[in-house]
Amino acid sequence: DDDGPLFETLHVGMAVTSHNNAADVALGEAIFRSFEVQALRNAAPVIVEQPQDTAVQENLSATFSVAVRGDVFPTPTYQWTRNGEAIDGATDATYTFTAVPADDGAEFAVTVTNSEGSDTSREAVLTVTEDVTPPELFGAEGSPNLTEIVLTFSEVLDPTSAGTTDNYGVASAGGSLNVTGASLSAEGTQVTLNTAAQSLGTKYTVTVNNVTDIAGNAIAANST
């Protein structure tokens, strides 16, 4: 019956006796204990939680997920699609990716399959909104080697503008400090500046211009 439970109950009995091994005398009568073992039977996967429509800002992560009945056997596989086309590598119950403007209005669905059959989810619609927010400089921290300054920004930066040394200025009451290099972190939100030797105990101010996020929004002029 396809509508019935996906498991069957087996009853297993076990007789237990206790002995005094030294005297080889039985200390009690046999005790019969009954156990229930639930054995799954093969069944096609059934989706119980559908992927939902979602909206994200461009260049941020979008996530779709699905859930199936937990007593399905054999274990199912997953294949996500975008507008009906299979997505390479999207083979888990959850699919997360970076949304771009071209994804606006795209429909995402998943097919769950095992040897007994398959079930396909509804198509969830992704709305991608435009990023119009410029990055902000959250902070600057010096290094014990006195030749580096780590800048932290509010969002992922454009690698080209973030790596341009002319976009940064470092100065103290005694004058400016030469910036010799700028490298963007792997996650894209921190920039390490290489500078000429800094003086211990001196307060330096970092000024940033022309650095943009990956959507092209430029940081406010003379951000410090």
C-alpha positions in Angstrom: 0.0 0.0 0.0 1.7 3.2 -1.2 -0.1 5.3 1.4 0.9 3.2 4.4 3.9 3.5 6.7 7.3 3.0 5.2 8.5 0.6 7.9 7.6 -2.8 9.2 7.9 -3.9 12.8 9.7 -7.2 13.7 9.5 -8.7 17.2 12.6 -10.3 18.5 12.8 -12.4 21.7 15.9 -13.1 23.8 16.2 -15.5 26.8 18.7 -14.5 29.5 19.9 -16.6 32.5 22.3 -15.7 35.3 24.8 -18.1 36.7 27.3 -18.1 39.5 30.3 -19.4 37.5 32.3 -20.4 40.6 29.6 -22.7 42.0 28.0 -23.4 38.6 24.6 -22.8 40.2 21.8 -21.0 38.4 20.8 -17.9 40.3 17.5 -17.2 38.5 15.1 -18.4 36.0 15.3 -17.5 32.3 13.9 -14.1 31.5 12.3 -13.5 28.1 12.6 -10.0 26.8 10.9 -8.6 23.7 12.3 -6.0 21.4 10.9 -4.2 18.5 13.0 -3.6 15.4 11.8 -1.3 12.7 12.9 -2.3 9.2 12.5 0.2 6.4 11.0 -1.0 3.2 11.8 0.6 -0.1 9.8 3.6 -1.1 10.0 6.5 -3.5 11.0 9.9 -2.0 8.2 12.3 -1.0 8.9 16.1 -0.6 7.4 17.4 2.6 8.9 21.0 2.6 9.0 22.9 -0.7 11.6 25.5 -1.7 10.3 29.0 -1.2 10.4 32.2 -3.3 13.1 34.5 -2.0 14.6 38.0 -2.6 18.2 39.0 -2.2 20.5 41.9 -3.1 22.8 41.3 -6.0 26.2 39.8 -5.2 24.9 38.3 -1.9 24.0 34.6 -1.2 20.7 33.1 -2.1 19.6 29.8 -0.6 16.9 27.3 -1.6 16.2 24.1 0.4 13.9 21.1 0.3 13.0 18.3 2.8 11.8 14.8 2.2 10.2 12.1 4.4 12.9 10.9 6.8 12.0 7.2 6.5 12.7 7.0 2.7 15.0 4.1 1.5 17.2 3.9 -0.5 18.7 7.3 0.3 17.7 9.7 -2.4 19.8 12.0 -4.6 19.1 15.6 -5.4 19.4 17.7 -8.6 18.6 21.4 -8.7 17.5 23.1 -11.9 17.5 26.8 -13.0 14.7 27.5 -15.5 14.5 23.8 -16.2 18.2 23.3 -16.8 20.3 21.1 -14.4 22.8 23.1 -12.3 26.3 21.5 -12.2 27.2 20.5 -8.6 23.8 21.4 -7.1 23.2 18.0 -5.7 22.3 18.5 -2.0 19.1 19.2 -0.2 20.2 22.9 0.1 21.5 25.0 -2.8 23.4 28.2 -2.0 25.0 30.5 -4.6 25.9 34.2 -5.2 23.0 36.0 -6.9 23.7 38.2 -9.9 21.3 40.5 -11.8 20.8 37.9 -14.5 19.2 35.6 -11.8 16.3 38.0 -11.3 13.1 36.2 -12.0 14.8 32.8 -12.5 12.9 29.7 -11.2 14.7 27.1 -9.1 13.4 23.5 -8.5 14.8 20.2 -7.3 14.1 16.6 -8.3 14.7 14.0 -5.5 15.3 10.5 -6.8 16.0 6.9 -5.6 15.6 3.5 -7.2 11.9 3.5 -6.3 10.9 6.7 -8.0 11.3 10.5 -7.8 9.5 13.7 -6.7 10.0 17.2 -8.2 9.4 20.3 -6.2 7.6 23.5 -7.0 9.5 26.2 -8.9 10.7 28.9 -6.5 11.2 32.3 -7.9 14.3 34.4 -7.1 14.1 38.2 -7.0 17.4 40.0 -7.2 17.5 43.7 -6.2 20.0 46.2 -7.3 22.9 47.0 -5.0 23.0 50.8 -4.6 24.7 51.0 -1.2 28.4 52.1 -1.3 31.0 50.4 0.9 32.0 51.9 4.2 35.3 51.9 6.1 34.6 50.2 9.4 38.0 50.4 11.0 41.8 50.4 10.7 44.3 48.4 12.8 48.0 48.6 12.9 50.4 45.7 13.0 53.3 44.9 15.4 55.7 45.0 12.6 54.9 48.7 12.1 54.8 48.3 8.3 51.2 47.1 7.8 47.6 48.5 8.4 44.6 46.3 8.0 41.4 48.0 6.9 37.9 46.5 7.3 35.1 47.4 5.0 31.3 46.8 5.2 31.0 44.6 2.1 32.9 42.8 -0.6 35.1 45.1 -2.6 36.1 45.3 -6.3 39.6 43.7 -6.4 41.0 46.3 -8.8 40.1 49.4 -6.9 40.9 47.8 -3.6 44.4 46.9 -4.8 45.2 50.4 -6.1 47.7 52.0 -3.7 46.8 55.5 -4.9 43.3 55.1 -3.4 44.8 55.2 0.2 46.5 57.9 2.2 48.2 57.5 5.6 49.2 60.6 7.5 50.2 61.7 11.0 50.8 65.1 12.5 54.4 64.8 11.3 53.4 64.3 7.6 52.3 61.6 5.2 53.5 58.0 5.1 54.2 56.2 1.8 51.8 53.3 0.9 53.7 50.7 -1.0 51.1 48.0 -1.4 47.5 47.1 -1.0 46.2 43.5 -1.0 42.5 42.3 -0.7 41.7 39.4 1.6 40.2 36.2 0.3 36.7 37.1 1.6 37.0 40.5 0.0 36.2 42.7 3.0 39.6 43.6 4.3 42.6 45.3 2.7 46.1 45.1 4.1 48.2 48.2 3.4 52.0 48.0 3.3 53.6 51.2 4.3 57.0 52.8 5.0 58.1 52.2 8.6 55.7 53.7 11.1 56.8 55.3 14.4 55.8 53.6 17.6 53.2 55.6 19.5 52.3 57.8 16.6 48.7 58.2 15.7 48.0 57.8 11.9 44.9 58.6 10.0 44.0 56.5 6.9 42.0 58.1 4.1 40.2 56.1 1.4 39.0 57.3 -2.0 37.7 55.6 -5.2 37.4 52.1 -3.7 34.2 50.5 -5.0 32.2 47.4 -4.2 31.7 44.7 -6.8 28.5 46.4 -8.0 30.5 49.6 -8.8 29.3 51.8 -5.9 32.2 54.1 -4.7 33.0 54.7 -1.1 32.3 58.3 0.1 35.1 60.7 -0.7 37.9 61.0 1.9 36.5 58.2 4.1 38.5 57.9 7.3 
